[in-house]
Amino acid sequence: QVQLVQSGAEVKQPGSSLWISCKASGGTFSNSTVNWVRQAPGRGLEWMGGYIIALFGTTHYAQNFQGRVTITADKSSSTAFLELSSLRSEDTAIYYCARSPFGDLSSWFDAWGQGTLVTVSS
Amino acid sequence: EIVMTQSPATLSVSPGERATLSCRASQSVSNNLAWYQQKPGQAPRLLIYGASTRATGIPARFSGSGSGTEFTLTISSLQSEDFALYYCQQYYNWPPLTFGGGTKVGIK
């Protein structure tokens, strides 16, 4: 059973960029898709985008984040990365990586990272 | 974008009773629907996929049904560890993948 371990909590200044890692253990990402989902305080789940590892790194992003978000992955280390730029206070949230078991976005999330709390504040 | 709407927002149930949670899609998602459970301070956990297939290790008291636009998650006899937030998610049409707003199941 794959487990996903994310990097630690961060405090960021408005206008700066965020970079979070997500490493798979007990398995790999090889034939799957890595997604990033965020949850603002007291709010629901919001999908940000996905990286289809099996398709040479094809990415799809939610329109809400287009131009600000980049998702990448390093197959050799089974690690995925989220970069979010031009941070604002509304980006304060817990960010989760989540794996879809197939090389396709038409799938559920069968493994989740523990979450990374990001606080955007001056 | 497919909008997922869950009802009720809050459900109060006594231990041992049945809980029925609803999820409606703004257009058909066929059976491409998953359910997740989230407890305070924890990441979501997959319960159901394909609208009705239990994920590995999920107890049989959890069951999912429905297709098209109307879906139901039933917890047949609530245990203390089942009091949590529940989310539905469609993966039929993307981007974006979308979640419902959640149903909080609390102790009556």
Interface residues (C-beta under 8 A of the other chain):
Chain A: Q1 N35 G44 L45 E46 W47 G49 G50 H60 Y61 A62 Q63 N64 Y96 A98 S100 L105 S106 S107 W108 F109 D110 W112 G113 Q114 G115
Chain B: N32 A34 Y36 A43 P44 R45 L46 Y49 A55 T56 Y87 Q89 Y91 Y92 W94 P95 P96 L97 T98 F99 G100 G101 G102
